[in-house]
């Protein structure tokens, strides 16, 4: 993620210089126009206007807290630490730094299909939301077990905290505050001691039901967000990711039609919007830098939005304290 | 940029039946010949410096082809005032009993007018534009602007004569508009570049332009070429390819927001031509498509939409560079 963020920053007209601290960078990549700082070397806090924290979860909170205290403007990649306690440390540090800017990287709400869906629900024509259903998953891969994301001591959780958190943020984006109804978290296949499948049932404060499936055993990479409304439905599928493995990003728009309006009940006319440009990374970084420059709060990825999802993560992991009898393993 | 597909289905007969097109088409061709007889000039390629290549004739009227884009254009045109009078006369005929539009008013409302206004409405919603002022470039009368007024989508609907706009004879709106519509206007005016530039001047910076047209790169146009009975002047004086339309817009100060070919009739149009002329030469592949079952044809039409390969094009462009 740090690489994507740095590429976006390099294109930004207001960014004068970037320094990168990454112990994982291989020597051949080190000659990055003087951007790279060796591990252990002093971070030039005095010359830094802002910091991007794109690290494994176990060091996220420490770096965010230090960044807030030293330069006051921090962009933190999701998740905000390993769990609720890490998040609270970041929130507490932010509270003690007047005029700070703190943004969390929940870029999915800025994806074109999600933005279009947001414009079409409610007054946008499709009416009140009746339910939300999200599926987000990947297939793991041969190095899955070695990845820090699946090592509880580093990550703090499994696929729910890694990818599922984006769906939780999207649900919050559409419905506002949510509460946990029930969940099944399973270590079905990988046997890493963290969930590789999360089935979560939530409801909004107005009682709108929400269902999430976050998975590391979706052998076909999948992103699908279904939004049922009074006047129709939306289905955002695919993602303009760098590898393209999530398929073409599109939004299906269906209008409710009963048999008096359509040839056959249950088969309404659909339109599909195909998107070929993902500006979510640029939008997110631009908003963060604008907020810093204009000394104002950011409009998205805020502390309160992060709090909303981390409360859900906290409640879900509390609900399923010993939820993961190691399932089948290969 | 985005593109839109639709699974709306309606028969050709409900919007532009081939059998009832003949008399209207004949009137159009006759009026065009009369307009050209009074004197005409060879056209330059609207898309660039390279001259139009000879391409062929439609009932004795010569079309040329732009090599760069695959677009084709009627090669000779009279002075613009004569062309404006021709468009005006054809517009009157189209909406009279001699044309077929009035007989199909209800189904055209359902399948042509309403989807067009819903497309505009949803695009405006997605762009966060509410109750804008709109300029429609058209040769009056336009039933579409009446429809737009009735739907109440716009704070003001301004109708401007498309030929007057193209030639600087139509006064620009007193205040620049947020939205402009050119519904098949670029297909029929003698100077599409002039029309686009005038429309650009009428739009606010960042304002949206909605364009529809029949494109030469679409399936039925590509298969039938000059044999396509829907290709005739003045309604199809210009038949841009999708690429040609994109070039035209980008060269004249617009950035592309949506490029779609949501046509649903390509396969049926070729089928209707074959029914009318069983000796029509088609390649073995084209014949397989035309003779395939409904499901295959429907999936093929969806493929055409998705690939930008249907002959009905819709474009949304923004004045200026992309934000």
Interface residues (C-beta under 8 A of the other chain):
Chain A: X112 X115 X116 X119 X120 X124 X125 X253 X269 X270 X271 X272 X273 X274 X275 X276 X277
Chain B: X1 X2 X3 X4 X5 X6 X7 X8 X121 X122 X125 X126 X128 X262 X306
